[in-house]
């Protein structure tokens, strides 16, 4: 039986960190303060950069997106697809209600853009003492608490199969 080779997490961290440090030194790439990995922000920056280039507009992008093309969203999708194919986990599944999933995803992305990013960025902004970051963090905790209460209520009083 053929043994599969896996990249250890600590080794991946060393390789990725070395690549990022090398890119920062050689290409003079540096992220702005309170910027992290976020598919909402990176998608916005990628689309705005492409529109700015094609139509000579001036839609807002972050400083790093003006210097480097933000290819995070397509490469996350490509990486997930290749990993699923490589480990034989790729299969096409039809969703129960694809329109609902599209609408919910659209709402999540719009809310992410309105609050200037993902939960990781909210935490980083809160750490900097930014008022909007602290307000967003408190709102996120309140939303999680309310959702948890609703889920517990539904399980307790309406049965487990009624969610």
C-alpha atoms as one frame of an Amber mdcrd trajectory, in Angstrom:
protein
   0.000   0.000   0.000   1.338   3.412  -0.993   1.876   5.800   1.906   0.703
   9.369   1.307   3.077  12.199   2.068   1.694  15.087   4.107   3.301  18.434
   4.766   3.597  18.959   8.504   1.972  22.201   9.730   5.170  23.507  11.327
   7.114  22.851   8.114   4.425  24.579   6.064   4.651  27.572   8.432   8.418
  27.795   7.984   8.178  27.539   4.177   5.297  30.055   3.889   6.958  32.478
   6.313  10.233  32.288   4.386   8.451  32.976   1.091   6.617  35.970   2.589
   9.788  37.432   4.124  11.625  36.917   0.816   8.803  38.660  -1.102   8.785
  41.541   1.378  12.530  42.093   1.080  12.902  41.600  -2.671   9.696  43.233
  -3.926   9.320  45.788  -1.111   5.841  44.466  -0.283   4.389  45.361   3.066
   0.797  45.143   4.265  -0.926  48.149   5.794  -1.691  48.180   9.493  -4.684
  46.084  10.536  -4.762  44.119   7.300  -5.062  40.362   7.221  -6.324  37.476
   5.140  -9.895  38.241   4.160 -11.735  36.959   1.120 -14.211  39.833   1.289
 -11.577  42.579   1.240  -9.290  40.813  -1.205 -12.164  40.143  -3.620 -13.200
  43.798  -3.422  -9.604  44.910  -4.053  -9.174  42.495  -6.967 -12.400  43.587
  -8.674 -11.757  47.286  -8.032  -8.205  46.972  -9.384  -9.419  45.257 -12.554
 -12.188  47.848 -13.069  -9.735  50.701 -12.402  -7.323  49.277 -14.964  -9.922
  48.570 -17.662 -12.076  51.683 -17.338  -9.589  54.179 -15.820 -11.780  54.739
 -12.766 -10.638  55.448  -9.213 -12.483  52.950  -7.017 -10.973  52.537  -3.575
  -8.372  49.842  -2.986  -5.938  49.315  -0.128  -2.338  50.446  -0.434  -1.033
  46.937  -0.944  -3.591  46.272  -3.695  -2.231  49.283  -5.584   1.226  47.715
  -5.508   0.423  44.012  -5.901  -2.528  42.321  -7.602  -4.608  40.616  -4.896
  -4.951  37.091  -6.276  -5.963  35.522  -2.960  -9.618  34.702  -3.862  -8.979
  32.842  -7.134  -5.999  30.996  -5.686  -7.935  29.937  -2.561 -10.577  28.442
  -4.847  -7.931  26.869  -7.103  -6.002  25.503  -4.107  -9.131  23.993  -2.567
 -10.059  22.408  -5.901  -6.565  20.970  -6.454  -6.363  19.649  -2.874  -9.761
  17.972  -3.240  -8.691  16.414  -6.550  -5.311  15.318  -5.177  -6.841  13.596
  -2.136  -9.766  12.153  -4.150 -12.383  14.115  -2.218 -13.766  16.084  -5.161
 -17.370  15.330  -5.980 -20.123  17.430  -7.407 -23.030  17.924  -5.051 -26.250
  19.668  -5.787 -27.366  22.014  -3.044 -30.877  21.879  -1.677 -31.575  25.518
  -2.434 -28.787  27.182  -4.455 -30.638  30.502  -4.798 -30.905  30.791  -1.007
 -27.180  30.010  -0.619 -26.351  32.639  -3.229 -28.488  35.268  -1.480 -27.036
  34.434   1.946 -23.484  34.547   0.569 -24.240  37.887  -1.082 -25.546  39.272
   2.226 -22.470  38.031   4.117 -20.129  39.659   1.580 -22.027  42.971   1.653
 -21.966  43.017   5.453 -18.247  42.171   5.349 -17.602  45.141   3.080 -19.775
  47.445   5.211 -17.873  46.613   8.402 -14.564  46.817   6.534 -13.683  43.161
   6.561 -13.671  39.866   8.277 -13.621  38.921  11.976  -9.818  38.660  11.895
  -9.550  42.263  10.734 -12.117  43.337  13.336  -9.980  41.803  16.087  -6.818
  43.407  14.712  -8.535  46.816  14.502  -9.795  46.373  18.075  -6.251  45.613
  19.170  -5.160  48.927  17.666  -7.831  50.641  19.763  -9.914  51.657  16.748
 -13.438  52.688  17.808 -15.103  51.028  14.797 -13.147  47.832  15.394 -14.252
  47.699  19.042 -17.869  48.455  18.072 -17.789  45.752  15.385 -16.249  43.254
  17.825 -18.933  43.934  20.425 -21.616  43.657  17.740 -20.128  40.377  16.543
 -20.201  38.971  20.087 -23.793  40.155  20.514 -24.790  38.533  17.196 -23.102
  35.253  18.143 -24.820  35.301  21.542 -28.251  35.989  19.984 -27.778  33.270
  17.359 -26.733  30.791  20.049 -29.831  31.585  22.132 -32.060  31.137  19.059
 -30.446  27.798  18.181 -30.734  26.539  21.768 -34.385  27.642  21.887 -35.139
  25.852  18.602 -33.465  22.641  19.723 -35.058  22.687  23.159 -38.620  23.637
  22.269 -39.066  22.651  18.625 -37.063  19.451  18.449 -33.694  18.655  16.937
 -34.982  17.933  13.435 -36.872  21.198  12.983 -33.838  23.491  12.455
